[in-house]
Amino acid sequence: MIEPGSKAPDFTLRDHDGSEISLSDFAGRSVVLVFYPLDFSPTCTDQLSLYQEVLGEIESRGAALVGISVDSAFCHRAFREHLNLTMPLLADFHPKGEVARAYGVYSEKWGSAGRSLFLVDPERVVRWSHRARGGEVPGANLIFDALAG
């Protein structure tokens, strides 16, 4: 897992609508990258639903929040519609897990990203990171503490 103080690896991935989104698209503002294993899994559903509830407050603090998993853009679109999510979901689909690998959170054993959060500042430097253990759903308080830090 890359450490705070490291330059955040740039990426370009397709979102839920098939549009290309790059980390550089968020230049000038902070972004919370939420790596999660899979759409529609119970823990991921709980996690992204929780973040949707507080998304307005995250955005009011000047940050964007973006979900990233190895699912396809088509799966992301269905997942967003199912949960009424408004945050972008990016497909780290092909080559599978390339961005998760760059951030040091890809699990070869499971074939997906480990549940992890990164706060990237406007200069694309990682300011904070958190890797969940077991079935932990990282609470929104962790994000708010990181944004305040």
Sequence and secondary structure as in RCSB ss.txt:
>XXXX:A:sequence
MIEPGSKAPDFTLRDHDGSEISLSDFAGRSVVLVFYPLDFSPTCTDQLSLYQEVLGEIESRGAALVGISVDSAFC
HRAFREHLNLTMPLLADFHPKGEVARAYGVYSEKWGSAGRSLFLVDPERVVRWSHRARGGEVPGANLIFDALAG
>XXXX:A:secstr
   TTSB    EEEETTS EEEGGGGTTSEEEEEE S TT HHHHHHHHHHHHTHHHHHHTTEEEEEEESS HHH
HHHHHHHHT  S EEE TTTTTHHHHHTT EETTTTEE SEEEEE TTSBEEEEEE  TT    HHHHHHHHH 
